[in-house]
Amino acid sequence: MSTDIIEYRIEHLRDRLAREELAELGVRVELHGSRAVLRGCVGDEERRAAVLRIAGEELAGVDWYADVSLSRSCPPDHAEELS
């Protein structure tokens, strides 16, 4: 598959991530050689699963890798020490 086709599909994936009900802008999608790479942080496991599902749909037949982690919005477990 040519890099032009992969770049087109990556751009389509970016559009879907930004506009669908997910509206996930915390994930970057880049081309590294002939592999699409997704990196970023999402708010919960449900959003992560949705990002991976959409990526699988848009990048079917393309070599791709995802490094999408969960951001934890929990209060700190201890007070910050000031010097």
C-alpha positions as CSV (number, residue, x, y, z in Angstrom):
1,M,0.0,0.0,0.0
2,S,1.4,3.4,-0.9
3,T,2.2,6.0,1.7
4,D,-0.2,8.4,-0.1
5,I,-3.1,6.0,0.5
6,I,-2.1,5.4,4.1
7,E,-1.8,9.2,4.7
8,Y,-5.3,9.6,3.2
9,R,-6.7,7.0,5.5
10,I,-4.9,8.5,8.5
11,E,-6.5,11.9,7.7
12,H,-9.9,10.3,7.5
13,L,-9.3,8.7,10.9
14,R,-8.3,12.0,12.3
15,D,-11.5,13.6,11.0
16,R,-13.7,10.8,12.5
17,L,-12.0,11.1,15.9
18,A,-12.6,14.8,15.9
19,R,-16.1,15.0,14.7
20,E,-18.0,11.9,15.8
21,E,-19.7,11.6,19.2
22,L,-16.3,10.7,20.6
23,A,-14.8,14.1,19.7
24,E,-11.4,12.8,20.9
25,L,-8.6,15.4,20.2
26,G,-6.1,13.9,22.7
27,V,-4.9,11.3,20.2
28,R,-2.3,12.0,17.5
29,V,-2.2,9.8,14.4
30,E,1.1,9.9,12.5
31,L,2.8,7.9,9.8
32,H,6.2,6.3,10.7
33,G,7.6,4.7,7.6
34,S,4.7,2.6,6.3
35,R,3.1,2.2,9.8
36,A,0.3,4.4,11.2
37,V,0.9,5.2,14.9
38,L,-1.7,6.4,17.4
39,R,-0.5,8.1,20.5
40,G,-2.2,10.0,23.3
41,C,-4.4,10.0,26.3
42,V,-8.1,9.5,26.7
43,G,-10.3,9.9,29.7
44,D,-11.6,6.4,30.3
45,E,-11.5,2.8,29.0
46,E,-14.7,3.2,27.0
47,R,-13.2,6.1,25.0
48,R,-10.0,4.1,24.5
49,A,-12.0,1.2,23.2
50,A,-13.9,3.5,20.8
51,V,-10.6,5.0,19.5
52,L,-9.2,1.6,18.8
53,R,-12.4,0.4,17.2
54,I,-12.6,3.4,14.9
55,A,-8.8,3.0,14.1
56,G,-9.4,-0.6,13.2
57,E,-12.2,0.4,10.8
58,E,-10.4,3.2,9.1
59,L,-7.0,1.5,9.0
60,A,-8.1,-2.0,7.9
61,G,-5.3,-3.6,5.9
62,V,-2.8,-1.0,7.1
63,D,0.0,-1.8,9.6
64,W,-0.8,0.2,12.7
65,Y,0.2,0.5,16.3
66,A,-1.6,2.2,19.2
67,D,-0.1,3.7,22.4
68,V,-3.2,5.2,23.9
69,S,-3.2,5.5,27.7
70,L,-5.8,6.5,30.2
71,S,-5.6,9.8,32.0
72,R,-6.5,9.6,35.6
73,S,-8.4,12.6,36.9
74,C,-8.1,11.6,40.6
75,P,-7.2,14.0,43.4
76,P,-3.6,13.6,44.6
77,D,-3.0,11.1,47.3
78,H,-0.8,13.4,49.3
79,A,-0.1,17.1,49.8
80,E,2.5,18.8,47.8
81,E,5.6,19.8,49.8
82,L,6.8,23.3,49.3
83,S,10.5,24.1,49.8
